[in-house]
Amino acid sequence: MTSQVIMNSMLRSNNTRTIQSLCRANMAILHQKLLLLTELESTFNDAAKHAFQSRCPMVGASIGQHFRHSLDHMELPALVLASGQDCVDLHYDLRVRGGTTETDVVEARKRIENLTTIFREVQESSSSSSPSLSTSSSAAKVEEENEIGTLTVTAHFMLSADGVEVPLPSNIERELGFAAHHAIHHMALVRLIATGHIGLPAESLPEDFGRAPSTVNFDQTA
């Protein structure tokens, strides 16, 4: 076995582990969103929709708005990963605000479940030894495109109110990591809204809901 073959095998293995970790992290956040939707429905019944879209005066937004916003950011890199496209531009700040995702519990659940399916298919594909074992053609393409190396992207952000986007060279792993960390911080605000504004008991949410992995790790090792 040549050194280049060994190096390629190592790159492939490292990339697979990274993609699987990122999929798990994002799916864990999506699972927490689903748990909260279930809690809203069981606690408020027909009034769950009102609770979901009720704006907290302290935060200035609703649970639904935070869900929609963080899903927007998570969905962009997830769709790129599932498509296997390289050299893609991600425009995080050019997004459609409002919509049923932030006002309707049923529609929010559908979107979360669809995004979970994308991550699960990619995760299953990356752990398969052959693309033919994949659950979808898009997931098979991910394995083929990502066999060695990574997908490059350009992330565009507005860094001021002048409306000008700043392009930042990146890769799909970095953006999926950003999406997870970004969502966690929004989930922290969601926890505040859920317990302080609409009145859900704190114990009805998972203990690590809206808490950064580094904080949970610190608490466990302190």
KAQUI-V277839 format. One line per field, one symbol per residue. ss: DSSP state (H for helix, E for strand, - for the rest). psi: psi as a letter, one per 30 degrees, with the letter a starting at -180 (. if undefined). Layout:
ss=???
psi=???
//
This chain:
ss=--HHHHHHHHHHHHHHHHHHHHHHHHHHHHHHHHHHHHHHHHHHHHHHHHHHH--E----E-HHHHHHHHHHHHHHHHHHHHH----EEEE--------HHH--HHHHHHHHHHHHHHHHHHHHHH----HHH---HHHHHHHHH------EEEEEEE------EEEEEEEHHHHHHHHHHHHHHHHHHHHHHHHH-----HHH--------HHHHHHHHH-
psi=kleeeeeeeeeeeeeeeeeeeeeeeeeeeeeeeeeeeeeeefefbfgeeeeegkkkeefglleeeeeeeeeeeeeefeeeeefgklhkkjjefiljlalfegfjeeeeeeeeeeeeeeeeeeeeeffkfkffflfleeeeeeeeegekalkkljkkkjflgfgkkkkjkaleeeeeeeeeeeeeeefeeeeeeeefefgkkefflkegkgkkeeeeeeeff.
//
